[in-house]
């Protein structure tokens, strides 16, 4: 196993990695959420072709230099110009996740809603990307919210809080299943995954999924303690076999540790694959008490049990909600104040560096790089995404006065590739 180190062993190291792959200046063409009462939030931004789609909880958006337009919880815009598309699916509740058909003609959305474009749709729907119209042939009834979607092979993987979905019975499709991309009916590929167990002050369910670059494995996080009868707390990996999902041997017993306070026992909030699929990164909340609390950590992605972190970079008591990686850089987002901060607890300990709201960690050393554009912390950056150009997209809440790289960018911020 690789040697494990935390930055407490590197407190005297002052050298920061100099290279980074995105600009520290935010793009002026990215659209934004319109702030007002409360704090609208972008949960996720994803690309399909030359179009970007943003989902979350909001009612009004605007392109740079243009008047605001109504878009309820989902909208599309042009990758290059940021111009908002005319398509308007109009979802009446928060949209948590989005995935696309391989040809980009259809989008699958999940969340906590009951209507899409006036058509009854309980927490899941398939829409045409050109028109936003609901596909009437795709079933639309999950018993509780859908939090994660991934198009894998010829299957639509679905995760969330639901126990039944689109006609499933018993517990065969509870929390994690696969649907036919055309009909929405469970197709048997990922049924009977036996997701069980909960954590204090939470409820069983799948939160997010990430397909590896080769399209052969899927990392999954959520509130559970076992899958397919095997111990798996907070995270596991599945293999996309020909006839069914299989449970990958990858697991880290480090995730069995508990953070304090007891209200934060699900702390593995986000995962990311390295571009070569060789490593997995985990970004965490949790405050204190365990190895991974309020940190980002690097693991080997080799299909073996007993994985230990290769490095851990702690914030010193602030939550991270998102992570994404290149071969050299590991971008993190949340409401953190610092990085390189293992000895500080709500303070800047020896060796720590300010990294408000967003940061970049060297994939090799585990230390913060010099990249420090800053972002209004708010609740935090909910998701990070690298598009086909290498631009970094930040999805976040949008309190009044939201800044990203020193300029107003409420809810959405884009850092162009350097």
C-alpha positions in Angstrom: 0.0 0.0 0.0 1.2 3.6 -0.6 2.4 5.4 2.4 -0.1 7.6 4.1 0.6 11.2 5.1 -1.4 14.2 6.3 -0.2 17.7 6.1 0.5 17.7 9.8 3.7 15.9 8.7 4.3 18.6 6.1 3.7 21.7 8.3 7.2 23.1 7.7 6.9 22.8 3.9 6.2 26.2 2.4 6.7 25.4 -1.3 3.5 25.6 -3.3 3.1 23.9 -6.7 3.2 26.6 -9.3 1.4 25.1 -12.2 -2.4 25.1 -12.8 -4.6 24.3 -15.7 -7.3 27.1 -15.5 -7.1 30.8 -15.3 -7.6 32.6 -12.0 -9.8 35.1 -13.7 -13.5 34.2 -14.2 -15.1 34.3 -17.6 -17.3 37.4 -18.2 -19.6 35.5 -20.6 -20.9 32.9 -18.1 -24.6 33.4 -17.2 -25.7 33.8 -13.6 -28.6 33.3 -11.3 -30.7 36.4 -10.3 -30.5 37.0 -6.6 -33.3 38.2 -4.5 -35.0 36.9 -1.4 -33.4 33.7 -0.1 -30.5 32.2 -1.9 -31.0 30.5 -5.3 -28.7 27.6 -5.9 -27.2 25.9 -8.9 -26.7 22.2 -8.0 -25.0 21.0 -11.2 -23.8 22.1 -14.6 -23.2 19.6 -17.4 -22.3 19.7 -21.1 -23.9 18.0 -24.0 -22.4 19.0 -27.4 -22.0 22.8 -27.6 -24.8 23.3 -25.0 -24.5 23.6 -21.2 -27.3 22.7 -18.8 -27.6 24.1 -15.3 -30.0 22.6 -12.7 -30.9 23.6 -9.2 -33.3 25.7 -7.2 -33.9 29.1 -8.9 -36.5 31.1 -10.8 -34.6 33.7 -12.8 -31.4 33.7 -14.7 -29.5 36.1 -17.0 -26.8 36.1 -19.6 -24.1 38.7 -19.4 -25.4 42.1 -20.5 -28.9 40.8 -21.1 -32.1 41.2 -19.1 -33.3 38.4 -16.7 -35.5 35.7 -18.0 -37.7 33.2 -16.1 -36.3 29.7 -15.8 -37.6 27.5 -13.1 -34.9 25.2 -11.8 -33.3 24.3 -15.1 -32.0 26.1 -18.2 -29.6 25.6 -21.1 -27.1 28.0 -22.6 -24.4 28.2 -25.3 -21.0 27.0 -24.2 -19.1 29.6 -26.1 -21.3 32.7 -25.7 -23.2 32.0 -22.5 -26.4 33.0 -24.4 -29.5 31.4 -22.7 -31.4 29.0 -25.0 -35.1 29.4 -25.7 -35.8 25.9 -24.4 -37.7 26.2 -21.1 -38.7 22.9 -19.4 -40.2 24.7 -16.4 -39.8 22.3 -13.5 -41.9 23.1 -10.3 -39.3 21.9 -7.8 -35.6 21.6 -7.2 -33.7 19.6 -9.9 -30.7 17.8 -8.3 -29.2 16.0 -11.3 -29.1 15.7 -15.1 -27.8 13.2 -17.6 -28.0 13.0 -21.4 -28.6 10.4 -24.1 -25.4 9.8 -26.2 -26.7 11.9 -29.1 -27.7 14.7 -26.8 -31.3 14.6 -28.1 -32.7 13.8 -24.6 -32.0 14.9 -21.1 -33.0 12.9 -18.0 -33.6 15.0 -14.9 -34.1 14.0 -11.3 -35.0 15.9 -8.1 -37.9 16.8 -5.9 -40.7 17.9 -8.2 -44.2 17.0 -9.3 -44.5 18.7 -12.7 -42.4 19.4 -15.8 -43.8 21.8 -18.3 -47.2 21.3 -16.7 -47.0 17.5 -17.1 -47.3 15.3 -14.0 -43.8 14.0 -13.2 -42.8 12.7 -9.8 -39.1 13.3 -9.2 -37.9 12.0 -12.6 -38.5 12.8 -16.3 -37.1 12.6 -19.7 -37.2 15.7 -21.9 -36.3 16.7 -25.4 -33.2 19.0 -25.3 -34.5 20.9 -28.4 -38.0 21.7 -27.0 -38.0 20.9 -23.3 -41.1 18.8 -23.9 -41.6 15.7 -21.6 -41.3 12.3 -23.4 -44.7 10.7 -22.7 -43.3 7.2 -23.3 -40.8 7.5 -20.4 -42.3 6.6 -17.0 -42.2 9.4 -14.4 -42.9 8.2 -10.9 -40.3 7.9 -8.2 -41.6 7.5 -4.6 -39.1 10.1 -3.3 -36.5 12.4 -4.8 -34.0 11.3 -7.3 -30.5 12.6 -6.6 -28.2 11.0 -9.1 -28.4 9.9 -12.8 -25.8 8.4 -15.1 -26.1 7.1 -18.6 -24.0 4.0 -18.7 -23.8 1.7 -21.7 -27.4 1.1 -22.7 -28.8 1.7 -19.2 -29.9 4.8 -17.1 -28.5 4.4 -13.6 -30.7 6.1 -11.0 -30.0 6.8 -7.3 -31.8 8.7 -4.6 -34.1 8.4 -1.7 -36.8 6.5 -3.4 -37.8 2.9 -2.5 -40.0 2.3 -5.6 -39.7 3.8 -9.1 -41.8 3.5 -12.3 -43.7 0.4 -11.3 -41.0 -1.5 -9.3 -42.2 -3.6 -6.4 -40.8 -4.7 -3.1 -37.2 -3.5 -2.5 -35.7 -4.6 -5.8 -35.1 -1.0 -7.0 -34.8 0.8 -3.6 -32.3 3.7 -3.6 -30.3 2.4 -6.7 -31.5 0.9 -9.9 -31.3 1.0 -13.7 -34.0 2.0 -16.1 -34.6 1.5 -19.7 -33.6 4.9 -21.3 -36.6 4.6 -23.6 -39.4 3.5 -21.3 -38.1 4.4 -17.8 -39.0 0.9 -16.5 -36.5 -0.9 -14.3 -34.6 -3.2 -16.7 -33.0 -5.6 -14.2 -29.4 -4.5 -14.8 -29.0 -2.9 -11.4 -31.9 -4.3 -9.4 -31.6 -5.9 -6.0 -28.5 -3.9 -5.0 -29.5 -4.3 -1.3 -28.5 -0.8 -0.2 -29.0 -0.9 3.5 -28.2 0.9 6.8 -28.3 4.5 7.8 -26.2 7.0 9.8 -27.1 9.2 12.7 -29.5 12.1 12.0 -29.8 11.0 8.3 -31.7 8.6 6.1 -30.7 5.8 3.7 -30.2 6.8 0.1 -27.8 7.4 -2.8 -26.5 10.9 -3.1 -24.2 11.1 -6.2 -22.6 8.9 -8.9 -19.5 9.4 -11.1 -18.7 7.2 -14.1 -15.0 6.6 -14.7 -13.3 7.9 -17.9 -13.3 4.4 -19.4 -17.0 4.0 -18.8 -16.4 0.7 -17.0 -16.8 1.6 -13.3 -19.1 3.9 -11.3 -18.2 5.5 -7.9 -21.2 6.1 -5.7 -21.7 7.9 -2.4 -24.6 8.2 0.0 -26.0 7.2 3.4 -25.6 3.5 3.8 -23.5 0.9 5.5 -23.8 -2.1 3.1 -24.4 -2.9 -0.5 -25.0 -6.4 -2.0 -24.5 -7.8 1.5 -21.0 -6.4 1.8 -19.9 -3.7 4.3 -19.7 -0.4 2.5 -20.1 2.8 4.5 -20.6 6.1 2.6 -19.0 5.0 -0.7 -18.5 2.1 -3.0 -17.7 1.3 -6.6 -19.6 -0.9 -9.1 -18.4 -2.5 -12.3 -20.4 -2.2 -15.4 -20.4 -5.8 -16.5 -22.3 -7.0 -19.6 -25.4 -8.4 -17.9 -25.6 -6.6 -14.5 -23.8 -4.3 -12.1 -21.3 -6.1 -9.9 -19.8 -4.8 -6.6 -16.2 -3.7 -7.1 -13.7 -4.8 -4.4 -12.6 -1.1 -3.9 -13.3 0.2 -0.4 -11.6 2.2 2.3 -12.3 1.3 6.0 -11.2 4.9 6.7 -14.8 5.8 5.8 -16.0 3.8 8.8 -14.6 6.4 11.2 -17.0 8.9 12.7 -16.7 12.7 12.7 -17.9 15.1 15.4 -20.5 16.4 15.9 -22.7 13.3 15.6 -24.9 15.2 13.1 -22.2 14.8 10.4 -21.7 11.1 10.0 -22.2 11.2 6.2 -19.3 13.3 5.3 -18.0 11.9 1.9 -19.9 14.5 0.0 -18.1 14.3 -3.4 -15.8 12.0 -5.4 -13.8 12.4 -8.6 -11.8 10.1 -10.9 -8.5 11.1 -12.2 -8.5 11.4 -16.0 -6.6 8.1 -16.3 -8.9 6.4 -13.9 -6.0 5.5 -11.6 -7.1 7.5 -8.6 -10.2 8.5 -6.7 -10.5 11.8 -4.8 -13.0 12.3 -1.9 -14.1 15.7 -0.6 -15.6 15.8 2.9 -17.5 17.7 5.5 -17.6 16.5 9.1 -15.6 19.1 11.2 -13.3 16.9 13.3 -12.6 13.5 14.8 -11.8 11.3 11.8 -9.1 11.2 9.2 -11.2 12.6 6.4 -13.3 15.2 8.2 -13.4 18.5 6.4 -10.7 17.5 3.9 -9.9 16.3 0.4 -8.1 13.0 0.1 -6.5 11.0 -2.7 -6.9 7.2 -3.0 -5.7 4.6 -5.4 -8.7 3.4 -7.6 -7.3 -0.1 -7.9 -10.0 -2.6 -7.4 -8.8 -3.7 -3.9 -10.2 -3.5 -0.4 -8.5 -1.8 2.4 -7.5 1.3 0.5 -5.8 4.0 2.6 -5.5 7.6 1.6 -2.3 8.5 -0.2 -2.6 12.1 1.1 -5.1 14.2 3.0 -5.4 18.0 2.9 -7.5 19.4 5.7 -9.4 22.7 5.7 -9.3 23.1 9.5 -13.0 22.8 10.2 -14.8 24.0 7.0 -16.9 21.8 4.7 -16.0 20.8 1.2 -18.9 19.7 -1.1 -17.2 19.2 -4.4 -14.0 18.0 -6.1 -12.8 17.4 -9.7 -9.4 16.5 -11.0 -7.0 16.8 -13.9 -3.8 14.8 -14.1 -2.0 17.5 -12.2 -4.7 19.5 -10.3 -7.4 18.7 -7.8 -9.9 21.5 -7.6 -12.0 21.7 -4.4 -15.1 23.8 -3.5 -17.2 24.4 -0.4 -17.3 27.1 2.2 -13.7 26.6 3.3 -11.5 29.4 4.5 -8.1 27.5 4.3 -6.2 24.6 2.9 -3.0 22.9 4.2 -4.5 23.2 7.6 -4.4 20.0 9.7 -3.6 21.6 13.0 -6.1 24.5 12.9 -9.7 24.0 14.1 -11.7 27.0 13.1 -8.3 28.8 12.9 -5.4 29.0 10.6 -2.9 26.5 12.0 0.8 26.1 11.2 1.4 25.9 7.4 -2.1 26.8 6.4 -2.9 29.1 3.4 -6.1 31.1 2.8 -8.3 29.5 0.1 -11.8 31.0 0.5 -14.5 29.1 -1.2 -12.4 27.4 -3.9 -8.9 26.0 -4.2 -6.5 23.8 -6.1 -4.4 21.0 -4.7 -1.4 19.4 -6.4 -2.4 15.9 -7.4 1.2 14.8 -6.7 2.1 16.5 -3.4 -1.3 17.0 -1.8 -0.4 20.6 -1.1 -2.3 23.7 -2.2 -1.0 25.3 -5.4 -0.7 29.1 -5.8 -4.1 29.3 -7.6 -6.3 31.4 -5.4 -9.0 33.3 -7.2 -11.3 33.3 -4.1 -15.1 32.9 -4.1 -17.8 34.2 -1.7 -18.2 31.3 0.7 -21.9 31.3 1.4 -23.2 27.8 1.9 -20.6 26.6 -0.6 -19.7 25.3 -4.0 -22.1 22.4 -4.6 -20.4 21.0 -7.7 -17.4 21.4 -10.0 -17.2 20.3 -13.6 -14.5 20.4 -16.3 -16.0 20.8 -19.8 -14.5 19.5 -23.1 -12.3 22.6 -23.4 -10.9 22.2 -19.9 -12.9 25.1 -18.5 -13.8 24.8 -14.8 -17.5 25.4 -13.9 -18.5 26.1 -10.4 -22.1 25.6 -9.2 -23.1 27.2 -5.9 -25.6 29.1 -3.9 -26.1 32.8 -4.7 -26.5 35.0 -1.7 -26.6 38.7 -2.3 -23.2 40.1 -3.2 -21.8 36.8 -4.5 -18.3 37.2 -5.9 -16.1 34.8 -7.8 -12.6 35.9 -8.6 -13.5 39.3 -7.3 -16.4 39.9 -9.7 -20.2 39.3 -9.4 -21.0 35.7 -10.5 -24.0 34.5 -8.4 -24.6 30.8 -8.6 -22.4 30.1 -11.7 -18.7 30.8 -12.2 -16.5 29.7 -15.1 -12.7 29.6 -15.0 -11.4 29.3 -18.6 -8.6 26.9 -19.4 -5.2 28.6 -19.4 
